[in-house]
Amino acid sequence: MAEFALIDLIRKRCAILRADVALGIGDDAALLAVPSGQLLAVSTDTLVAGVHFLHGADARDVGWKSLAVNLSDMAATGAEPAWATLALTLPGADARWVEPFADGFADLARLHRVALVGGDTTQGPLSITVTIHGFVAEGAALTRSGARAGDGVYVTGTLGDAAAGLRMVLSKQAGNAHLLERLHRPTPRVAQGLVLRGRATACIDVSDGLVADLGHICTASRVGAAIDADALPASPALLAAFDIPDRRELQLAGGDDYELCFTAPDEVAPGLLRELHDSGCAATRIGRVVAGSGVRVRDASGNPVAIAHRGWEHFA
Amino acid sequence: MAEFALIDLIRKRCAILRADVALGIGDDAALLAVPSGQLLAVSTDTLVAGVHFLHGADARDVGWKSLAVNLSDMAATGAEPAWATLALTLPGADARWVEPFADGFADLARLHRVALVGGDTTQGPLSITVTIHGFVAEGAALTRSGARAGDGVYVTGTLGDAAAGLRMVLSKQAGNAHLLERLHRPTPRVAQGLVLRGRATACIDVSDGLVADLGHICTASRVGAAIDADALPASPALLAAFDIPDRRELQLAGGDDYELCFTAPDEVAPGLLRELHDSGCAATRIGRVVAGSGVRVRDASGNPVAIAHRGWEHFA
């Protein structure tokens, strides 16, 4: 398959009509209309074979996940996603890989009405860079820097599932279907981000691990956080498969959950929690924002919880 | 160097203040204000080590070129560049490579007042994906699809220099400084794109080779083009280093020139050519748009000119 056949294949499978796309794939640049009064939110994430997914991973899952990790950044910003570009570097133009990849990307794009508006295909070691674009009203965007001492700390969904799934894959254990699904097809919490915008004081998506990502909120907000390890929401599958020490490690330091961790003052919390529940993904209070710096973790009895590592970092 | 030190290094070296950046590097998404009445122009290009530049290439040149190829897409659209994201995949976090890379990127970013607003750093085989954003008034954007039979075909600057430089590098000849500069530090014709907007009928940047790229205009516009090989503008360095057959091959099929190829009706041409000259980069008429399809090349005597290949294509 030649380069232009490849682009055509991807374009056809990812075709989503949006009135705000004045010019889509196929020219030197896409031309797009941002609604007046809205800021443009932009984020970029790369997945590299052998680093972010295993060589030989299911192409459809890779397509899904390459968009999911980017949509998760829109969620964490409280932005409404609209457009994506796709830079795809492939060892060869193999339709048996590209077709399911494009289908997986399109599966998720359709759910969120994200139009693929451009990109680049190049030959080289397999990697995927998506740049996602969305809108958010000025003043309503969620950032990492607004947490205040006294706010509650919350997380959507459950933590640790993806890291548990990865551990199963790497140790070649028979994988639990729920945990593997959470690893390979994460659900970006876009609807929940929209509920939180203008109301949560800070927000981040949990991609590197709870302690690491909440640590980014603490640094940006110049506060600390106190977390109750026994309050961390866990899926039945995680509870069944791992004992407390392993589970805590997975929940506190495991990456790839793509849940939202946010802070909110107590007076807005009940309404927020009700609306999040109604949006299809409940949130759980896991601690509070305190004066100082850094993330401290204790169990329900108040004993410090040690974790072996604090989260994923490249080049560490 | 750890990932966050790396990001900090890049951020510091590429700091450019723009009032339309509400939130830059360091959160889950950048927040940006597109001027009202303007469309957002977006384009993405990837450079892969060993494909788009040689392993061991000067890092400062790679930084420059990774932005230049993207700015060239803004030029071809007639858009005013504003913001970029940078997805950088590196085998290791080596400051001796990243510092000059960031400096090369910043050298060109400063010339065009492009703010680096976000990105991603990951570990893996060396590659760089930049997504560039700019503005263009609705209706004024240059596309590939407006060429009409009878229009003249024009190109800015000179053709073939970059391909000549690459040939020298690959054959380990002593390189001519001008030709190597054109290969390693291409000049995106942003100012010329702004002159052309709303006036040229079609435009593309010459990245894959003149015949291939003009062919894209022909396909999108449903026209053909007749080119005079003897009219192609050549630099003194190219004229001195290559005889006619080689020179024609380099000028017709060589990529990486990043000149603009555009079409315009005769009545607007004199004014356009004068303004392009005044902008610092003159354009040359190289042929005309004809009914039909495809790009035909003849010499000044009317004899057909054969070329061995038609331009760069991945996976070909």
Interface residues (C-beta under 8 A of the other chain):
Chain A: M1 A2 E3 F4 L6 A22 L23 G26 D27 D28 A29 A30 L31 L32 A33 V34 S36 L39 L40 A41 V42 S43 T44 D45 T46 L47 V48 A49 G50 V51 H52 D73 M74 A76 T77 A79 W83 T85 L86 A87 T89 L90 G92 A93 V117 G118 G119 D120 T121 T122 Q123 G124 P125 S127 T129 T131 I132 H133 G134 V136 E138 A141 L142 T143 R144 S145 C203 I204 D205 A220 E313 H314 F315 A316
Chain B: M1 A2 E3 F4 L6 A22 L23 G26 D27 D28 A29 A30 L31 L32 A33 V34 S36 L39 L40 A41 V42 S43 T44 D45 T46 V48 A49 G50 V51 H52 D73 M74 A76 T77 A79 W83 T85 L86 A87 T89 L90 G92 A93 V117 G118 G119 D120 T121 T122 Q123 G124 P125 S127 T129 T131 I132 H133 G134 V136 E138 A141 L142 T143 R144 S145 C203 I204 D205 A220 E313 H314 F315 A316
